[in-house]
């Protein structure tokens, strides 16, 4: 008879995958933002263009980000 362990191996705290968190203030780039909203990149931009999602800020050429405060407010309004 083979005995198997049902406990999972312990992973050192520094190596555990951490769930991303939305910062209280500052800016959020698109890749991180998409982990907090329930839609795709295409839908994100469609909603921005329709005015139903906060518009991003252009920080420099090729760098666009959303204000974390605006995203938090939008999330709170959805509940």
TIRO-2110 file (N, C-alpha, C; in Angstrom, 1 decimal):
// TIRO-2110
0.8, -1.2, 0.0, N, 1, A
0.0, 0.0, 0.0, CA, 1, A
0.9, 1.2, 0.0, C, 1, A
0.5, 2.2, -0.9, N, 2, A
1.3, 3.4, -1.0, CA, 2, A
0.7, 4.5, -0.2, C, 2, A
1.4, 5.2, 0.6, N, 3, A
0.9, 6.3, 1.4, CA, 3, A
1.3, 7.6, 0.8, C, 3, A
0.3, 8.5, 0.6, N, 4, A
0.6, 9.8, 0.0, CA, 4, A
0.3, 10.9, 1.0, C, 4, A
1.0, 11.9, 1.0, N, 5, A
0.8, 13.1, 1.9, CA, 5, A
-0.2, 14.0, 1.3, C, 5, A
-1.1, 14.4, 2.2, N, 6, A
-2.2, 15.4, 1.8, CA, 6, A
-1.8, 16.8, 2.1, C, 6, A
-0.7, 17.0, 2.8, N, 7, A
-0.3, 18.4, 3.1, CA, 7, A
0.6, 18.9, 1.9, C, 7, A
0.4, 20.2, 1.7, N, 8, A
1.2, 20.8, 0.6, CA, 8, A
2.5, 21.3, 1.2, C, 8, A
3.6, 21.3, 0.4, N, 9, A
4.9, 21.7, 0.9, CA, 9, A
4.8, 23.2, 1.3, C, 9, A
5.6, 23.5, 2.2, N, 10, A
5.7, 24.9, 2.7, CA, 10, A
6.6, 25.7, 1.7, C, 10, A
6.1, 26.9, 1.4, N, 11, A
6.8, 27.8, 0.5, CA, 11, A
7.3, 28.9, 1.4, C, 11, A
8.6, 29.3, 1.3, N, 12, A
9.1, 30.4, 2.1, CA, 12, A
8.2, 31.7, 1.7, C, 12, A
8.0, 32.5, 2.8, N, 13, A
7.2, 33.7, 2.6, CA, 13, A
7.6, 34.6, 1.5, C, 13, A
8.9, 34.7, 1.2, N, 14, A
9.4, 35.6, 0.2, CA, 14, A
9.1, 35.1, -1.2, C, 14, A
8.8, 33.8, -1.3, N, 15, A
8.6, 33.2, -2.7, CA, 15, A
7.1, 32.9, -3.0, C, 15, A
6.2, 33.2, -2.0, N, 16, A
4.8, 33.0, -2.3, CA, 16, A
4.3, 34.0, -3.3, C, 16, A
3.4, 33.6, -4.2, N, 17, A
2.8, 34.5, -5.1, CA, 17, A
1.9, 35.5, -4.4, C, 17, A
2.1, 36.7, -4.6, N, 18, A
1.3, 37.7, -3.9, CA, 18, A
0.3, 38.3, -4.9, C, 18, A
-0.9, 38.4, -4.4, N, 19, A
-2.0, 39.0, -5.2, CA, 19, A
-1.7, 40.5, -5.3, C, 19, A
-1.8, 41.0, -6.5, N, 20, A
-1.6, 42.5, -6.7, CA, 20, A
-2.7, 43.3, -6.0, C, 20, A
-2.3, 44.4, -5.5, N, 21, A
-3.2, 45.3, -4.8, CA, 21, A
-3.2, 46.6, -5.5, C, 21, A
-4.4, 47.2, -5.5, N, 22, A
-4.5, 48.6, -6.1, CA, 22, A
-4.0, 49.6, -5.1, C, 22, A
-3.1, 50.4, -5.5, N, 23, A
-2.5, 51.4, -4.6, CA, 23, A
-3.6, 52.4, -4.2, C, 23, A
-3.4, 53.0, -3.0, N, 24, A
-4.3, 54.1, -2.6, CA, 24, A
-4.2, 55.3, -3.4, C, 24, A
-3.0, 55.7, -3.8, N, 25, A
-2.8, 56.9, -4.6, CA, 25, A
-1.7, 56.5, -5.6, C, 25, A
-1.5, 57.4, -6.5, N, 26, A
-0.5, 57.2, -7.6, CA, 26, A
-1.1, 56.8, -8.9, C, 26, A
-0.3, 56.1, -9.7, N, 27, A
-0.8, 55.7, -11.0, CA, 27, A
-0.7, 54.2, -11.2, C, 27, A
-1.6, 53.7, -12.1, N, 28, A
-1.7, 52.3, -12.4, CA, 28, A
-1.6, 52.1, -13.9, C, 28, A
-0.7, 51.3, -14.3, N, 29, A
-0.5, 51.0, -15.7, CA, 29, A
-1.6, 50.0, -16.2, C, 29, A
-1.8, 49.9, -17.5, N, 30, A
-2.9, 49.1, -18.0, CA, 30, A
-2.8, 47.6, -17.6, C, 30, A
-1.6, 47.0, -17.6, N, 31, A
-1.4, 45.6, -17.3, CA, 31, A
-1.9, 45.3, -15.8, C, 31, A
-1.6, 46.2, -14.9, N, 32, A
-2.1, 46.0, -13.5, CA, 32, A
-3.5, 46.3, -13.4, C, 32, A
-4.0, 47.3, -14.1, N, 33, A
-5.4, 47.7, -14.0, CA, 33, A
-6.3, 46.6, -14.5, C, 33, A
-5.9, 45.9, -15.5, N, 34, A
-6.8, 44.8, -16.0, CA, 34, A
-7.0, 43.7, -15.0, C, 34, A
-6.1, 43.6, -14.0, N, 35, A
-6.4, 42.6, -12.9, CA, 35, A
-7.4, 43.0, -11.9, C, 35, A
-7.9, 44.3, -12.0, N, 36, A
-8.9, 44.8, -11.1, CA, 36, A
-10.2, 45.1, -11.7, C, 36, A
-10.3, 45.1, -13.0, N, 37, A
-11.6, 45.3, -13.7, CA, 37, A
-12.1, 44.1, -14.4, C, 37, A
-13.4, 43.9, -14.4, N, 38, A
-13.9, 42.6, -15.0, CA, 38, A
-14.1, 42.6, -16.5, C, 38, A
-13.2, 43.2, -17.2, N, 39, A
-13.3, 43.2, -18.7, CA, 39, A
-11.9, 43.2, -19.3, C, 39, A
-11.9, 43.0, -20.6, N, 40, A
-10.7, 42.9, -21.4, CA, 40, A
-10.1, 44.3, -21.8, C, 40, A
-8.9, 44.3, -22.4, N, 41, A
-8.3, 45.5, -22.8, CA, 41, A
-9.1, 46.2, -23.8, C, 41, A
-9.7, 45.5, -24.8, N, 42, A
-10.6, 46.2, -25.8, CA, 42, A
-11.8, 46.8, -25.2, C, 42, A
-12.4, 46.2, -24.2, N, 43, A
-13.6, 46.7, -23.5, CA, 43, A
-13.1, 47.9, -22.7, C, 43, A
-12.0, 47.8, -22.0, N, 44, A
-11.5, 49.0, -21.3, CA, 44, A
-11.4, 50.2, -22.1, C, 44, A
-10.8, 50.1, -23.3, N, 45, A
-10.6, 51.3, -24.1, CA, 45, A
-12.0, 51.7, -24.7, C, 45, A
-12.8, 50.8, -25.0, N, 46, A
-14.2, 51.2, -25.5, CA, 46, A
-14.9, 52.0, -24.4, C, 46, A
-14.8, 51.5, -23.1, N, 47, A
-15.5, 52.2, -22.0, CA, 47, A
-14.8, 53.6, -21.8, C, 47, A
-13.5, 53.7, -21.9, N, 48, A
-12.9, 55.0, -21.8, CA, 48, A
-13.4, 55.9, -22.9, C, 48, A
-13.4, 55.5, -24.1, N, 49, A
-13.9, 56.3, -25.2, CA, 49, A
-15.4, 56.7, -25.1, C, 49, A
-16.2, 55.8, -24.5, N, 50, A
-17.6, 56.1, -24.2, CA, 50, A
-17.8, 57.0, -23.0, C, 50, A
-16.8, 57.2, -22.2, N, 51, A
-16.9, 58.1, -21.1, CA, 51, A
-17.4, 57.4, -19.8, C, 51, A
-17.5, 56.1, -19.8, N, 52, A
-18.1, 55.3, -18.7, CA, 52, A
-17.0, 54.8, -17.8, C, 52, A
-15.7, 54.9, -18.1, N, 53, A
-14.6, 54.5, -17.3, CA, 53, A
-13.6, 55.7, -17.3, C, 53, A
-12.9, 56.0, -16.2, N, 54, A
-12.0, 57.1, -16.1, CA, 54, A
-11.0, 57.1, -17.3, C, 54, A
-10.7, 58.2, -17.8, N, 55, A
-9.7, 58.4, -18.8, CA, 55, A
-8.3, 58.3, -18.2, C, 55, A
-7.3, 57.7, -18.9, N, 56, A
-5.9, 57.7, -18.4, CA, 56, A
-5.2, 59.0, -18.6, C, 56, A
-4.1, 59.1, -18.0, N, 57, A
-3.2, 60.3, -18.1, CA, 57, A
-2.0, 59.9, -18.9, C, 57, A
-1.6, 60.7, -19.8, N, 58, A
-0.4, 60.4, -20.6, CA, 58, A
0.8, 61.0, -19.8, C, 58, A
1.6, 60.1, -19.3, N, 59, A
2.8, 60.6, -18.5, CA, 59, A
3.9, 61.0, -19.3, C, 59, A
4.1, 60.3, -20.4, N, 60, A
5.1, 60.7, -21.4, CA, 60, A
4.8, 59.9, -22.7, C, 60, A
5.6, 60.0, -23.7, N, 61, A
5.4, 59.3, -25.0, CA, 61, A
5.4, 57.8, -24.7, C, 61, A
4.3, 57.2, -25.0, N, 62, A
4.3, 55.7, -24.8, CA, 62, A
4.0, 55.3, -23.4, C, 62, A
3.8, 56.2, -22.5, N, 63, A
3.5, 55.8, -21.1, CA, 63, A
2.1, 56.4, -20.7, C, 63, A
1.1, 55.6, -20.5, N, 64, A
-0.2, 56.0, -20.1, CA, 64, A
-0.6, 55.2, -18.9, C, 64, A
-1.2, 55.9, -17.9, N, 65, A
-1.6, 55.3, -16.7, CA, 65, A
-2.9, 56.0, -16.2, C, 65, A
-3.6, 55.3, -15.3, N, 66, A
-4.8, 55.8, -14.7, CA, 66, A
-4.5, 56.2, -13.2, C, 66, A
-5.1, 57.2, -12.8, N, 67, A
-5.0, 57.6, -11.4, CA, 67, A
-5.7, 56.5, -10.5, C, 67, A
-5.0, 56.0, -9.5, N, 68, A
-5.5, 55.0, -8.7, CA, 68, A
-6.8, 55.5, -8.0, C, 68, A
-6.8, 56.7, -7.6, N, 69, A
-8.0, 57.3, -6.9, CA, 69, A
-9.2, 57.2, -7.9, C, 69, A
-9.1, 57.5, -9.2, N, 70, A
-10.2, 57.4, -10.1, CA, 70, A
-10.7, 56.0, -10.3, C, 70, A
-9.7, 55.1, -10.3, N, 71, A
-10.1, 53.7, -10.5, CA, 71, A
-10.8, 53.2, -9.3, C, 71, A
-10.4, 53.5, -8.1, N, 72, A
-11.0, 53.1, -6.8, CA, 72, A
-12.4, 53.7, -6.8, C, 72, A
-12.6, 55.0, -7.2, N, 73, A
-13.9, 55.6, -7.1, CA, 73, A
-14.8, 54.8, -8.1, C, 73, A
-14.4, 54.5, -9.3, N, 74, A
-15.2, 53.8, -10.3, CA, 74, A
-15.6, 52.4, -9.7, C, 74, A
-14.7, 51.7, -9.1, N, 75, A
-15.0, 50.4, -8.5, CA, 75, A
-16.0, 50.5, -7.4, C, 75, A
-15.9, 51.5, -6.6, N, 76, A
-16.9, 51.7, -5.5, CA, 76, A
-18.2, 52.1, -6.0, C, 76, A
-18.3, 52.8, -7.1, N, 77, A
-19.6, 53.1, -7.8, CA, 77, A
-20.3, 51.9, -8.4, C, 77, A
-19.5, 50.9, -8.7, N, 78, A
-20.1, 49.7, -9.3, CA, 78, A
-20.8, 48.8, -8.3, C, 78, A
-20.5, 49.0, -7.0, N, 79, A
-21.2, 48.2, -5.9, CA, 79, A
-22.5, 48.7, -5.4, C, 79, A
END
